[in-house]
């Protein structure tokens, strides 16, 4: 009896530990401004920390410029992750500004390491995400206007489409300093080397010519 209780306790602790380590680890210091100079000698979250004595207000400041939407999809994501904003290192967050031309689309994609909170600053967006197979791939969608907020759970495929008459702007807040992004069309049809046409043709139940065309468009 005691041994079974002990085993159950160990299993519970392992489960709690797995949840605790699912996201970015909690920092053990006030901040760790990332630097590439190894002479500082403190290595945390894949980066060396700037000596706290030399940290200044500018290390925690970043100005996000308007994105250029002159591209086929009519959108631009300006990421503010730890790679561009070293002050975010170990803080477990990042953000992005997303600009949309009229009819601009941020195509279906996922963030493998983060939940996203999207806030509309200007314009009107049609947004949505698809749940996993476990939830029968249910599609959740909503039209958002200025001031509206929508959540995309971690790793769920999601998108935003500007359905307003003018430009739109949104702010994306992410629960990781390095959330990652996988654009579905680019990953499936533009991988390097390419996924065999036979595999995609069978998976999508279309002829190989259509797959070849989709692969060509991603180059």
Backbone bond lengths (Angstrom), bond angles and torsions (degrees), N, CA, C in turn:
res aa  C-N    CA-C-N  psi(-1)  N-CA   C-N-CA  omega(-1)  CA-C   N-CA-C  phi
1 X - - - 1.463 - - 1.521 110.57 -
2 X 1.355 114.63 -47.25 1.459 118.10 179.87 1.518 111.47 -61.99
3 X 1.334 116.01 -38.74 1.463 119.30 -178.74 1.519 110.83 -65.96
4 X 1.338 118.06 -38.04 1.459 120.28 179.60 1.517 111.07 -67.80
5 X 1.344 116.72 -37.80 1.468 120.47 176.45 1.520 110.36 -63.95
6 X 1.348 115.04 -41.66 1.464 119.83 179.57 1.527 111.04 -62.75
7 X 1.345 116.37 -43.98 1.462 120.99 179.15 1.520 110.60 -62.94
8 X 1.345 116.71 -41.39 1.459 120.71 178.82 1.521 110.97 -62.93
9 X 1.346 115.37 -39.47 1.456 119.92 179.02 1.520 111.04 -64.78
10 X 1.329 116.55 -42.74 1.462 120.64 178.32 1.529 110.56 -62.25
11 X 1.339 116.80 -42.50 1.466 120.99 179.35 1.516 110.77 -62.57
12 X 1.361 116.19 -40.87 1.461 120.05 179.25 1.520 110.90 -64.50
13 X 1.330 116.32 -43.46 1.467 119.99 178.50 1.519 111.60 -62.70
14 X 1.334 116.65 -38.60 1.464 120.57 178.48 1.513 110.74 -64.86
15 X 1.343 116.10 -39.84 1.462 120.15 179.35 1.514 111.08 -65.70
16 X 1.338 116.11 -45.31 1.467 120.04 178.26 1.511 110.59 -61.66
17 X 1.332 116.05 -40.78 1.465 120.56 178.98 1.513 111.59 -62.38
18 X 1.342 117.07 -38.53 1.463 120.24 -179.66 1.512 110.80 -65.72
19 X 1.354 116.83 -38.39 1.456 119.78 177.82 1.526 110.41 -68.27
20 X 1.335 115.75 -39.03 1.461 119.92 -177.19 1.512 111.65 -64.89
21 X 1.333 117.28 -29.56 1.464 121.02 -176.60 1.522 112.51 -99.42
22 X 1.352 117.13 9.73 1.453 120.07 -175.59 1.518 112.33 -71.24
23 X 1.342 117.05 -30.81 1.452 121.63 -179.66 1.520 109.49 -110.68
24 X 1.348 116.12 -173.74 1.457 119.39 178.67 1.530 110.25 -56.45
25 X 1.320 118.24 140.00 1.467 119.85 179.72 1.518 111.66 -65.60
26 X 1.333 116.52 148.79 1.459 120.95 178.22 1.523 109.40 -70.58
27 X 1.332 117.64 140.03 1.466 120.04 -179.53 1.521 111.01 -71.08
28 X 1.305 115.06 152.61 1.462 121.49 177.79 1.523 111.06 -106.78
29 X 1.337 117.27 12.15 1.450 122.23 178.06 1.532 107.71 -146.88
30 X 1.331 117.00 170.95 1.466 120.30 -177.77 1.516 111.62 -60.87
31 X 1.323 116.87 -43.38 1.463 121.79 -178.53 1.512 108.83 -161.57
32 X 1.323 114.67 164.74 1.467 121.40 178.48 1.518 106.61 -147.68
33 X 1.311 117.57 80.07 1.462 122.06 -178.71 1.520 108.88 -63.89
34 X 1.327 117.09 118.70 1.450 121.31 -174.94 1.511 113.19 -69.02
35 X 1.306 116.70 136.89 1.463 123.00 174.66 1.527 108.04 -137.12
36 X 1.323 115.90 161.04 1.456 120.79 179.23 1.521 112.86 -99.50
37 X 1.316 116.78 -2.20 1.462 121.70 -177.43 1.530 109.83 -87.67
38 X 1.320 117.15 115.47 1.457 121.38 -175.00 1.534 113.48 -72.15
39 X 1.302 118.40 -9.67 1.465 119.13 -177.03 1.524 112.04 -67.32
40 X 1.347 116.66 -17.68 1.456 118.42 179.05 1.520 110.63 -76.08
41 X 1.321 117.92 -26.39 1.443 122.13 164.25 1.516 119.37 76.43
42 X 1.329 119.91 0.59 1.457 120.65 178.22 1.523 107.90 -109.55
43 X 1.310 116.40 115.29 1.467 121.98 -172.20 1.526 109.35 -106.94
44 X 1.353 117.32 113.25 1.463 122.11 -177.77 1.520 109.67 -136.16
45 X 1.345 116.99 131.44 1.472 121.26 177.39 1.521 113.45 55.15
46 X 1.328 116.48 35.41 1.451 119.82 176.51 1.514 114.69 84.00
47 X 1.329 116.90 6.17 1.465 120.11 179.85 1.531 110.38 -138.17
48 X 1.334 114.53 154.80 1.451 119.28 173.07 1.520 108.98 -84.17
49 X 1.327 116.10 140.80 1.467 121.17 -179.22 1.522 110.95 -87.05
50 X 1.294 115.09 138.29 1.456 120.97 171.89 1.531 108.63 -67.77
51 X 1.305 116.50 138.87 1.459 120.37 177.87 1.535 108.67 -55.51
52 X 1.355 118.57 123.78 1.474 120.42 -177.91 1.520 113.87 -52.93
53 X 1.320 117.80 -27.44 1.472 119.96 179.98 1.513 111.78 -66.24
54 X 1.364 116.87 -22.49 1.458 120.11 -177.42 1.527 113.04 -104.56
55 X 1.332 117.19 1.91 1.462 120.92 178.38 1.518 109.60 -72.67
56 X 1.332 115.83 138.63 1.462 121.38 -179.38 1.526 110.24 -136.20
57 X 1.317 116.63 172.26 1.465 122.16 -175.61 1.521 112.03 -57.00
58 X 1.325 117.70 -34.97 1.461 121.25 -178.50 1.534 112.19 -61.85
59 X 1.326 117.09 -24.38 1.459 120.35 178.48 1.526 111.91 -67.83
60 X 1.332 117.05 -18.39 1.455 121.94 -178.63 1.529 112.22 -110.55
61 X 1.321 116.35 18.01 1.469 121.79 -177.09 1.520 110.17 -122.42
62 X 1.331 115.32 139.62 1.465 120.91 176.99 1.518 108.22 -152.61
63 X 1.330 117.38 136.25 1.467 121.98 178.50 1.524 109.02 -107.17
64 X 1.332 116.58 124.25 1.460 121.32 -178.57 1.523 109.33 -94.11
65 X 1.321 116.11 120.00 1.454 121.28 179.13 1.534 110.70 -84.82
66 X 1.327 115.96 156.66 1.460 121.47 175.67 1.522 109.79 -63.85
67 X 1.326 116.54 137.90 1.455 121.13 -177.97 1.517 112.99 -84.34
68 X 1.330 116.03 152.44 1.461 122.72 178.45 1.525 109.20 -88.55
69 X 1.328 116.88 114.30 1.468 121.53 -176.66 1.525 113.03 -96.56
70 X 1.328 116.95 14.86 1.475 120.43 179.98 1.527 109.96 -81.82
71 X 1.302 115.84 74.70 1.460 122.71 178.24 1.524 107.81 -149.97
72 X 1.331 118.19 167.34 1.470 120.32 -174.29 1.525 115.00 -55.99
73 X 1.339 117.30 -31.22 1.467 119.68 -179.02 1.523 113.18 -90.92
74 X 1.331 116.96 -13.26 1.457 120.35 175.95 1.520 114.45 69.49
75 X 1.313 117.18 37.27 1.464 119.98 176.74 1.526 109.20 -149.27
76 X 1.329 115.12 163.61 1.456 119.63 176.06 1.522 109.30 -149.82
77 X 1.323 116.07 128.79 1.465 121.50 175.51 1.524 108.34 -101.38
78 X 1.323 116.61 123.64 1.460 121.81 174.68 1.517 107.21 -105.34
79 X 1.323 116.37 101.28 1.456 121.21 -174.68 1.525 111.24 -79.16
80 X 1.317 114.31 140.88 1.461 121.10 173.64 1.525 106.43 -123.53
81 X 1.326 114.68 77.98 1.460 121.38 179.89 1.518 108.83 -107.95
82 X 1.316 116.51 -179.01 1.453 120.33 -176.25 1.526 111.96 -62.31
83 X 1.342 117.38 -24.74 1.460 119.79 179.06 1.528 111.88 -64.82
84 X 1.339 116.79 -31.83 1.465 120.89 -179.59 1.519 112.41 -104.10
85 X 1.324 116.84 -20.17 1.457 121.67 -175.39 1.536 108.21 -131.59
86 X 1.328 118.05 82.72 1.464 122.06 -172.63 1.525 114.29 -57.35
87 X 1.338 117.60 -22.75 1.459 120.54 179.43 1.512 113.41 -63.77
88 X 1.335 117.18 -16.48 1.459 120.98 178.93 1.523 112.96 -77.51
89 X 1.315 116.93 -13.10 1.462 120.04 -173.85 1.520 111.62 -54.69
90 X 1.316 116.81 130.34 1.473 129.11 -179.59 1.522 114.39 72.91
91 X 1.338 118.87 -2.11 1.466 120.12 -176.56 1.527 113.05 -86.78
92 X 1.340 117.41 -10.23 1.447 120.51 172.64 1.512 116.09 74.44
93 X 1.330 117.83 20.03 1.465 121.64 179.69 1.521 110.13 -140.44
94 X 1.325 115.43 160.88 1.459 122.41 170.30 1.515 106.63 -158.67
95 X 1.308 116.63 174.77 1.454 120.18 -180.00 1.511 110.00 -151.93
96 X 1.322 114.80 172.82 1.461 120.81 178.97 1.519 108.77 -153.26
97 X 1.319 115.74 146.35 1.456 121.82 169.59 1.522 106.80 -98.25
98 X 1.338 116.66 134.61 1.455 120.98 179.15 1.520 108.70 -121.61
99 X 1.325 115.76 121.25 1.468 122.05 177.73 1.524 109.25 -105.59
100 X 1.338 115.88 139.16 1.462 121.36 -178.91 1.529 109.61 -129.91
101 X 1.333 116.42 127.92 1.459 120.69 168.25 1.530 107.47 -75.01
102 X 1.347 118.88 167.78 1.460 119.35 173.61 1.532 110.73 -53.67
103 X 1.319 116.97 130.82 1.468 124.30 -175.59 1.531 112.67 68.54
104 X 1.303 117.64 10.32 1.460 121.04 178.88 1.522 111.62 -66.55
105 X 1.323 115.78 142.62 1.462 121.63 -176.04 1.521 111.15 -127.43
106 X 1.329 115.72 126.28 1.463 121.19 164.45 1.522 104.63 -90.88
107 X 1.335 118.15 103.10 1.458 121.74 -165.54 1.528 112.55 -68.02
108 X 1.334 116.74 165.89 1.461 120.45 -179.47 1.527 112.19 -51.75
109 X 1.336 115.11 128.24 1.455 121.48 -178.05 1.523 109.01 -156.02
110 X 1.312 116.03 172.32 1.463 121.14 176.40 1.525 109.37 -134.27
111 X 1.329 114.90 158.31 1.469 122.01 169.84 1.526 106.13 -115.22
112 X 1.328 117.99 103.90 1.469 120.49 -172.72 1.520 114.90 -65.45
113 X 1.333 117.43 -17.57 1.464 119.01 -175.64 1.524 113.36 -122.12
114 X 1.341 118.68 16.49 1.463 117.40 -175.15 1.519 113.49 -156.57
115 X 1.328 114.67 147.80 1.460 123.20 164.05 1.516 107.24 -85.96
116 X 1.335 116.46 145.27 1.465 121.04 -177.89 1.530 110.38 -117.96
117 X 1.329 115.87 135.53 1.462 122.24 172.41 1.526 106.79 -113.64
118 X 1.341 116.70 116.37 1.457 121.86 -176.36 1.523 109.72 -103.52
119 X 1.332 116.26 127.46 1.458 122.25 176.99 1.524 109.09 -117.30
120 X 1.320 117.18 124.88 1.464 121.26 179.56 1.530 108.95 -82.52
121 X 1.329 116.08 122.85 1.462 121.63 179.11 1.525 111.73 -94.78
122 X 1.329 116.33 -35.37 1.460 121.79 178.07 1.518 108.78 -149.09
123 X 1.357 116.83 144.78 1.458 120.55 172.28 1.523 114.25 91.87
124 X 1.323 113.87 -169.11 1.464 122.11 -177.60 1.527 109.16 -131.15
125 X 1.318 116.20 126.15 1.465 121.35 -177.20 1.524 110.96 -122.62
126 X 1.324 115.21 140.53 1.452 122.15 165.97 1.522 106.43 -95.75
127 X 1.337 116.64 120.74 1.459 119.94 -177.42 1.529 108.95 -125.23
128 X 1.326 115.55 162.45 1.453 118.90 176.72 1.510 111.94 -174.47
129 X 1.337 115.12 161.09 1.461 120.55 173.05 1.518 109.29 -141.85
130 X 1.333 114.76 158.11 1.458 122.19 -179.32 1.524 108.70 -112.57
131 X 1.330 116.03 127.77 1.454 120.72 178.45 1.526 110.61 -72.58
132 X 1.302 116.65 169.28 1.460 122.36 -177.55 1.530 111.49 -74.06
133 X 1.325 116.01 173.58 1.468 121.15 177.18 1.521 111.75 -55.71
134 X 1.327 116.38 -32.75 1.459 121.66 -179.74 1.527 111.25 -57.35
135 X 1.326 116.47 -32.08 1.464 121.79 179.51 1.527 111.51 -109.38
136 X 1.333 115.39 31.09 1.465 122.41 173.64 1.528 112.99 59.09
137 X 1.338 116.26 28.44 1.472 121.22 177.51 1.520 112.24 52.32
138 X 1.324 116.32 40.93 1.470 120.42 178.27 1.525 110.58 -62.56
139 X 1.315 115.53 142.75 1.465 122.59 -178.17 1.525 108.67 -105.17
140 X 1.332 115.85 121.20 1.458 122.43 178.64 1.524 108.53 -109.57
141 X 1.314 117.87 123.55 1.466 120.23 -174.88 1.523 110.82 -140.53
142 X 1.333 115.05 154.84 1.463 120.85 -177.23 1.521 109.37 -158.97
143 X 1.337 116.48 146.12 1.463 121.44 171.84 1.523 107.67 -92.50
144 X 1.331 115.94 125.57 1.459 121.62 -177.26 1.514 111.00 -111.60
145 X 1.321 115.62 141.11 1.461 122.49 174.72 1.525 109.66 -118.60
146 X 1.314 115.83 176.47 1.465 121.40 -177.52 1.527 110.99 -50.50
147 X 1.329 115.26 127.45 1.454 121.05 179.32 1.515 114.81 92.72
148 X 1.336 117.54 -11.09 1.461 120.74 179.54 1.531 110.86 -78.45
149 X 1.330 115.17 152.39 1.460 122.23 -178.28 1.527 108.71 -129.27
150 X 1.337 116.66 139.86 1.463 121.86 179.80 1.521 108.67 -139.66
151 X 1.337 116.32 144.51 1.463 121.54 -178.51 1.522 110.36 -108.47
152 X 1.327 115.65 133.50 1.459 122.93 171.17 1.536 107.22 -109.19
153 X 1.340 118.23 107.98 1.469 119.76 -179.23 1.535 111.90 -59.00
154 X 1.297 115.29 153.71 1.458 121.57 -176.63 1.518 112.43 -53.00
155 X 1.331 115.47 133.14 1.468 125.52 174.38 1.524 114.37 73.15
156 X 1.339 119.14 -2.28 1.458 119.81 179.14 1.537 110.51 -77.31
157 X 1.328 116.80 139.71 1.471 121.27 176.02 1.524 108.23 -68.33
158 X 1.342 116.81 129.16 1.464 120.20 -177.58 1.527 110.66 -147.05
159 X 1.329 116.07 169.42 1.464 121.65 -177.34 1.525 109.54 -155.70
160 X 1.350 115.24 167.98 1.467 122.38 170.21 1.530 108.58 -140.23
161 X 1.327 116.17 136.71 1.461 122.55 179.26 1.517 108.62 -128.78
162 X 1.331 116.52 127.94 1.463 121.18 177.15 1.524 109.07 -77.97
163 X 1.334 117.02 111.60 1.466 121.05 179.45 1.526 111.89 -106.81
164 X 1.337 116.40 7.21 1.453 120.34 177.72 1.520 111.76 -84.73
165 X 1.320 115.51 174.43 1.461 120.93 -178.56 1.529 112.63 -81.12
166 X 1.316 116.93 -22.92 1.461 120.41 -178.38 1.514 112.06 -117.21
167 X 1.315 115.59 -167.26 1.457 120.91 177.62 1.525 110.61 -69.32
168 X 1.299 115.84 158.87 1.461 121.59 177.04 1.516 109.23 -133.37
169 X 1.331 115.26 153.33 1.468 121.78 178.72 1.523 108.34 -138.43
170 X 1.326 116.83 137.93 1.456 121.58 176.41 1.521 109.98 -136.46
171 X 1.319 115.11 155.06 1.457 121.72 175.40 1.518 108.38 -113.41
172 X 1.317 115.90 125.66 1.454 122.38 -179.43 1.520 109.44 -106.10
173 X 1.345 116.16 123.52 1.465 121.64 176.76 1.525 107.81 -109.94
174 X 1.336 116.74 131.08 1.461 121.57 -172.79 1.516 111.33 -125.13
175 X 1.334 115.45 144.47 1.462 121.12 -172.73 1.523 113.70 -87.35
176 X 1.315 117.20 32.93 1.464 121.58 176.03 1.521 108.53 -153.41
177 X 1.320 116.71 147.36 1.459 119.00 176.68 1.522 110.87 -74.02
178 X 1.327 116.53 -14.98 1.463 121.70 178.48 1.531 108.46 -143.11
179 X 1.346 117.36 75.16 1.466 121.14 -170.92 1.518 114.78 -69.06
180 X 1.325 117.18 -25.72 1.458 120.49 -175.58 1.515 111.53 72.08
181 X 1.313 116.45 160.84 1.464 121.12 177.14 1.527 108.97 -149.39
182 X 1.322 116.05 137.02 1.461 122.63 174.90 1.518 106.80 -125.29
183 X 1.331 117.35 109.45 1.454 121.81 176.39 1.524 107.71 -82.64
184 X 1.334 116.63 121.26 1.460 121.04 -168.85 1.523 112.58 -58.23
185 X 1.331 116.99 -52.71 1.464 119.98 -176.90 1.521 111.59 -61.67
186 X 1.327 116.26 -41.91 1.465 120.11 -178.71 1.524 111.18 -68.10
187 X 1.338 116.74 -39.29 1.454 120.19 -179.17 1.525 111.66 -68.37
188 X 1.335 116.46 -41.10 1.464 120.58 -175.71 1.524 111.74 -78.63
189 X 1.342 116.14 -44.92 1.465 119.64 -173.70 1.529 113.88 -104.96
190 X 1.318 117.49 -5.42 1.460 119.75 -178.65 1.515 113.95 -125.44
191 X 1.324 117.21 19.69 1.462 119.81 -179.23 1.530 110.45 -65.68
192 X 1.335 116.27 158.48 1.468 122.17 -179.43 1.517 109.30 -128.43
193 X 1.314 118.58 114.59 1.473 127.69 -6.26 1.529 110.53 -68.66
194 X 1.325 117.49 164.41 1.465 120.23 -175.83 1.530 112.97 -67.98
195 X 1.327 115.06 148.30 1.458 120.37 171.39 1.529 107.34 -64.69
196 X 1.319 119.71 135.77 1.472 121.01 -178.49 1.530 112.10 -53.07
197 X 1.319 115.46 135.71 1.461 121.01 -179.73 1.524 111.03 -56.18
198 X 1.338 116.72 -36.28 1.464 120.22 -179.37 1.529 111.31 -59.96
199 X 1.328 116.05 -38.07 1.465 120.87 -179.58 1.530 110.40 -67.14
200 X 1.336 116.34 -48.65 1.458 120.25 -177.49 1.522 111.84 -69.34
201 X 1.335 116.48 -36.88 1.465 120.20 179.39 1.529 110.50 -61.47
202 X 1.319 115.98 -41.99 1.466 119.75 -179.84 1.524 111.11 -73.04
203 X 1.332 116.54 -39.60 1.466 120.18 -177.96 1.526 111.83 -65.64
204 X 1.348 116.24 -40.69 1.470 120.35 -177.91 1.530 112.95 -94.10
205 X 1.332 116.04 -5.14 1.469 122.05 177.24 1.529 111.91 57.76
206 X 1.334 115.00 45.51 1.465 121.54 175.60 1.525 107.59 -132.41
207 X 1.327 116.28 165.70 1.459 118.55 -178.06 1.530 111.29 -73.90
208 X 1.316 115.00 161.91 1.459 120.55 -174.33 1.520 112.91 -65.00
209 X 1.326 117.06 -26.51 1.463 120.09 179.19 1.521 111.85 -63.69
210 X 1.312 117.23 -39.09 1.471 120.88 178.39 1.525 110.17 -65.44
211 X 1.328 116.50 -41.88 1.479 119.97 178.87 1.520 110.19 -63.60
212 X 1.311 116.88 -42.62 1.467 120.74 179.53 1.519 110.77 -60.61
213 X 1.336 117.03 -40.07 1.469 121.24 178.56 1.521 110.94 -65.11
214 X 1.331 116.61 -43.82 1.471 120.29 179.86 1.527 110.81 -64.84
215 X 1.316 117.55 -38.50 1.454 120.90 177.52 1.521 111.33 -65.04
216 X 1.324 116.16 -39.13 1.465 120.60 179.22 1.521 111.96 -64.70
217 X 1.332 115.99 -36.62 1.462 120.08 -179.23 1.514 113.27 -68.43
218 X 1.327 117.46 -20.98 1.461 120.71 -178.95 1.514 113.20 -89.04
219 X 1.355 117.01 -2.97 1.458 119.50 -179.65 1.512 111.44 -79.61
